[in-house]
């Protein structure tokens, strides 16, 4: 099994680092280029999940560089897959597992897939969230923060949630993998706290800068668990 998943984007590393330190006592966020997944332990992916969209873009970019974009789109169509004219659209509409399997019947796509799995998955991080030394299972996977392909300063949070990330997602304050309605989620506690902290930091920066539209703010937890932040302009 191998369930590498990504999608949640981070724009404030310091805000994320603060949340990890405050609510995940067993974990740490460090500067690191590799993050552990099934690939590191087994040399490849099983293929029971599609690649995350960011790796799909890398795969298709390799095919386009080799045979040309038009030839790639034509080859994909022959396999029954309509690729978007702008590959960045895969962020919102990624290739499905069936489509990936259809594409991999073509040797050009299969070679590019193998290349991405071997040389990119788990090897393209800027930061990593991992267990501190002496904490958690020795073979636990890690969360990688990889660069967004186009948005400078934005990072994509990725991990392998198989068996709760080999124990990673059981860490306090992180949030375990859940699957419902065909959708997989993980790290909900960490992601929610990060979103709140990042928003508060932006507001505080605007207040400190003297922006008249930011005088003060109030944070309220709603009955359904969501958090509402209301900003009041500065009095003149």
C-alpha positions as CSV (number, residue, x, y, z in Angstrom):
1,X,0.0,0.0,0.0
2,X,1.1,3.6,-0.5
3,X,-1.1,6.6,-0.1
4,X,0.8,9.8,-0.7
5,X,-1.5,12.8,-0.4
6,X,-1.1,16.5,-0.7
7,X,-3.2,19.6,-1.2
8,X,-3.1,21.9,1.8
9,X,-1.0,25.0,1.2
10,X,1.1,26.9,3.7
11,X,2.3,30.5,3.2
12,X,3.6,31.3,6.7
13,X,6.2,28.8,7.8
14,X,6.7,30.6,11.1
15,X,3.0,30.3,11.9
16,X,3.1,26.6,11.2
17,X,6.3,26.2,13.3
18,X,4.6,27.9,16.2
19,X,1.5,25.6,16.0
20,X,3.7,22.5,15.9
21,X,5.6,23.7,19.0
22,X,2.5,24.6,20.9
23,X,0.2,21.7,20.2
24,X,2.3,18.8,18.9
25,X,4.8,18.1,21.8
26,X,6.2,15.0,20.1
27,X,6.8,16.7,16.8
28,X,9.2,19.3,15.3
29,X,9.4,21.3,12.1
30,X,12.8,21.4,10.6
31,X,14.6,22.5,7.5
32,X,15.1,19.2,5.5
33,X,15.1,18.1,1.9
34,X,13.6,14.6,2.2
35,X,10.5,13.3,3.9
36,X,9.9,9.7,4.6
37,X,7.1,7.8,2.7
38,X,6.4,4.3,1.6
39,X,8.8,4.9,-1.3
40,X,11.8,5.4,1.0
41,X,11.2,2.0,2.5
42,X,10.0,0.0,-0.5
43,X,11.5,1.7,-3.6
44,X,8.3,2.6,-5.3
45,X,4.5,3.1,-5.0
46,X,1.9,0.3,-5.2
47,X,-0.2,2.4,-7.5
48,X,-3.5,2.1,-5.5
49,X,-3.8,5.9,-5.3
50,X,-3.1,8.5,-8.0
51,X,0.0,10.7,-7.6
52,X,-0.8,14.0,-5.8
53,X,-1.5,16.9,-8.3
54,X,1.9,18.5,-7.9
55,X,3.7,15.3,-8.9
56,X,1.2,14.8,-11.7
57,X,2.4,18.1,-13.1
58,X,6.0,17.0,-12.9
59,X,5.1,13.7,-14.6
60,X,3.4,15.4,-17.5
61,X,6.1,18.0,-17.7
62,X,8.7,15.3,-18.3
63,X,6.6,13.7,-21.0
64,X,6.0,17.1,-22.7
65,X,9.7,17.9,-22.6
66,X,10.5,14.6,-24.3
67,X,7.8,14.3,-27.0
68,X,6.2,17.8,-27.1
69,X,3.1,19.1,-25.4
70,X,0.8,18.5,-28.4
71,X,2.0,14.9,-28.9
72,X,1.5,14.3,-25.2
73,X,-2.0,15.6,-25.2
74,X,-2.7,13.5,-28.3
75,X,-1.2,10.3,-26.7
76,X,-3.3,10.9,-23.6
77,X,-6.4,11.3,-25.6
78,X,-5.7,8.0,-27.4
79,X,-5.6,6.5,-23.9
80,X,-9.0,8.0,-23.1
81,X,-7.7,10.8,-21.0
82,X,-8.4,14.5,-21.8
83,X,-5.6,16.6,-20.3
84,X,-6.2,20.3,-19.5
85,X,-4.5,22.8,-21.9
86,X,-3.0,24.4,-18.8
87,X,-1.5,21.7,-16.6
88,X,-1.8,23.9,-13.5
89,X,-5.5,23.2,-13.7
90,X,-4.6,19.8,-12.2
91,X,-4.4,21.6,-8.8
92,X,-8.2,21.8,-8.7
93,X,-9.0,18.9,-11.0
94,X,-6.3,16.2,-10.6
95,X,-6.0,13.0,-12.7
96,X,-8.0,10.1,-11.2
97,X,-6.6,6.7,-10.4
98,X,-8.4,5.2,-13.4
99,X,-7.0,7.9,-15.7
100,X,-3.5,7.4,-14.3
101,X,-3.7,3.7,-14.9
102,X,-4.9,4.3,-18.5
103,X,-2.0,6.7,-19.1
104,X,0.6,4.3,-17.7
105,X,-0.2,1.9,-20.5
106,X,1.8,4.2,-22.7
107,X,5.5,3.7,-22.2
108,X,6.3,7.4,-22.3
109,X,4.0,8.1,-19.4
110,X,5.1,5.0,-17.5
111,X,8.8,6.0,-17.8
112,X,8.0,9.5,-16.5
113,X,5.9,8.1,-13.7
114,X,8.7,5.8,-12.6
115,X,11.1,8.8,-12.7
116,X,8.9,11.0,-10.6
117,X,8.4,8.3,-8.0
118,X,12.1,7.4,-7.8
119,X,13.6,10.9,-7.9
120,X,10.9,13.3,-6.6
121,X,8.4,11.8,-4.2
122,X,9.8,12.3,-0.8
123,X,12.9,14.1,-2.1
124,X,11.7,17.6,-2.9
125,X,10.9,19.1,0.5
126,X,12.0,22.4,1.9
127,X,10.8,21.7,5.4
128,X,9.6,18.6,7.2
129,X,7.4,17.8,10.2
130,X,8.7,14.7,12.0
131,X,8.8,13.1,15.4
132,X,11.5,14.4,17.7
133,X,14.4,12.0,18.4
134,X,13.3,9.4,20.8
135,X,9.6,10.1,20.2
136,X,7.1,8.0,18.2
137,X,7.7,4.8,16.0
138,X,11.2,4.6,14.4
139,X,9.7,3.9,11.0
140,X,7.1,6.7,11.1
141,X,6.6,8.7,7.9
142,X,7.0,12.4,7.8
143,X,5.2,15.5,6.4
144,X,7.0,17.3,3.7
145,X,6.5,20.9,2.7
146,X,7.3,21.2,-1.0
147,X,7.4,24.3,-3.1
148,X,4.2,25.2,-5.0
149,X,5.1,25.0,-8.7
150,X,4.1,28.6,-9.4
151,X,3.2,30.5,-6.2
152,X,6.4,31.8,-4.7
153,X,6.6,31.5,-1.0
154,X,3.9,28.9,-0.9
155,X,4.4,25.3,0.2
156,X,2.3,22.2,-0.3
157,X,1.9,19.9,2.7
158,X,2.3,16.2,1.7
159,X,2.5,12.9,3.5
160,X,1.9,9.2,3.1
161,X,-1.2,8.4,5.3
162,X,-0.9,4.6,4.9
163,X,-1.4,3.0,8.4
164,X,-1.8,6.5,9.8
165,X,1.6,7.4,8.3
166,X,3.2,4.5,10.1
167,X,2.1,6.2,13.3
168,X,2.9,9.8,12.5
169,X,-0.7,10.9,12.3
170,X,-1.4,9.5,15.8
171,X,0.9,12.2,17.3
172,X,-0.9,14.6,19.7
173,X,-2.3,17.7,18.1
174,X,-1.9,16.5,14.5
175,X,-5.1,14.8,13.4
176,X,-5.5,11.2,12.2
177,X,-6.3,10.1,8.6
178,X,-10.0,9.7,8.0
179,X,-11.9,8.5,4.9
180,X,-15.5,9.3,4.1
181,X,-17.5,9.7,1.0
182,X,-14.5,8.8,-1.2
183,X,-12.5,11.7,0.3
184,X,-9.3,11.3,2.4
185,X,-8.4,13.8,5.1
186,X,-5.5,14.0,7.6
187,X,-3.9,16.5,9.9
188,X,-7.1,18.4,10.5
189,X,-6.1,19.6,13.9
190,X,-2.8,21.0,12.8
191,X,-4.3,22.5,9.6
192,X,-7.1,24.3,11.5
193,X,-4.7,25.7,14.1
194,X,-2.3,26.8,11.4
195,X,-5.0,28.6,9.4
196,X,-6.1,30.5,12.6
197,X,-2.6,31.4,13.6
198,X,-1.6,32.5,10.1
199,X,-4.7,34.7,9.9
200,X,-4.0,36.3,13.3
201,X,-0.4,37.0,12.4
202,X,-1.4,38.8,9.2
203,X,-3.9,40.9,11.1
204,X,-1.3,41.7,13.8
205,X,1.2,42.7,11.1
206,X,-1.3,45.1,9.6
207,X,-2.1,46.6,13.0
208,X,1.6,47.1,13.7
209,X,2.1,48.7,10.3
210,X,-0.6,51.2,11.1
211,X,-3.1,50.2,8.4
212,X,-6.3,52.1,9.3
213,X,-8.5,49.2,8.2
214,X,-7.0,47.1,11.0
215,X,-7.5,48.5,14.5
216,X,-8.3,45.5,16.5
217,X,-9.9,42.0,16.1
218,X,-12.0,39.5,18.0
219,X,-11.8,35.7,17.7
220,X,-14.9,33.7,18.3
221,X,-15.4,29.9,18.3
222,X,-18.7,29.0,16.7
223,X,-21.0,26.1,18.0
224,X,-19.9,23.9,15.1
225,X,-16.2,24.4,16.0
226,X,-15.3,26.9,13.3
227,X,-13.5,30.0,14.3
228,X,-14.7,33.5,13.3
229,X,-12.3,36.4,13.3
230,X,-13.8,39.9,13.1
231,X,-11.6,42.9,12.3
232,X,-12.5,46.4,13.5
233,X,-11.0,49.4,11.7
234,X,-8.7,51.8,13.6
235,X,-10.5,54.9,15.0
236,X,-9.4,58.1,13.4
